[in-house]
Amino acid sequence: MLGFLLPLAFASAPPVSNGEEAKDGITLASDSEARWIAFDLTPSNQIRFEAVLNGRPVRAVLDTGLTNTLATQDFAARARLATGRRQPALAIGGGVEVAWAPGGTLVIGGLTRRGGRIAIPDAPGQDRFGADLLIGSDVLGCCALDIDYAVRRFRILPSGRMPFTGATAPLALQRNTGVPVTEIHLGGTRLRPMIVDTGDGASVTLSKAAWTSANYRGATLTTTLGWGIGGALVSEAAVITGFTLGGNILSETEVRIEGEGGYSTAAGAAGRIGTGLLLRYRVLLDPRAGRMVLQPAPNPAPPVLRSTSGLLLGAGGTHLRVLHVMRGSPAAESGWREGEAICSADGLPVAGRPIEWSAGAPGRVVALGMCDGTERRLTLRKFY
């Protein structure tokens, strides 16, 4: 649940047609439509694939929620990117500083960008990015994106193409950030603008003001933990029904609610739609043509995976460390604290094993061996 959003100074690229070059050096090959790019999903739901920067293969993430393409500090050092001036920037999780490097030559399928610039953030937890390069809307805003989540591939098309049909929602490039925005309905309330953020692994995130305006009844709120470029952040969360996108009534959806003064408010948005929701569809993002097209995936969306323990955990070699205790959960009620270390579950070492018990069947009792030699029992329960 690693969401990236980094609005910086941005001038969106003009639309390009096959074989034409825009003023900022973006070109689409005449056969771009045939150049599918295979991807995998990172553990946090980001679209990860191989691009080429200055003639070298590079692990990249497709991140429409970024205004500017960025590189990790480690990759920038390895690739000897020449950095220039630094400036503050706004990001999920807090403010950061970025340095700028020349963009060089970037190739993604049939798209080539020559020039531009790359941001290099001085930000915590860059190992969580899952890639060396995050491709933002400074590159992607020129064109249409056809993302086929079911078969794990995408392609870049000239704006105006309509390769498939489905429910259609409005889509535009937000004036102050250049990222794609749409609208979503919750009950009878229209929430906009909603940033369409393929770099955010969550489903739907709302600002506090947007959530309040929807006046949703019947939600049981808990807390959850996420990460952005600016670091870790805690938000409220619930699993609800009632969302409508492009005329589609969505099944149960996890919604995260930012605190007062959260990123969405600062970015002038009602919230974000992330990959956790988009992967239910084949998606066409074409802000230049004013539309997002959603074709349901062949298989229905699985039920929302809910924690029944309330422990959000991180692997630490031979143990699991408690990163967050969800409000109102069995773990919260039995006194668990952040930072505690678990070495075994039901008598088996936790190292290298899936943490299936954390979202196990309600009523199950798990015996957890703490790394200090004590044992604690936790009865799983549905609590949100």
Order of alpha helices (4+ residues) and beta strands (2+ residues): beta-beta-beta-beta-beta-beta-alpha-beta-beta-beta-beta-beta-beta-alpha-beta-beta-beta-beta-beta-beta-beta-alpha-beta-beta-beta-beta-beta-alpha-beta-alpha-beta-beta-beta-beta-alpha-beta-beta-beta-beta
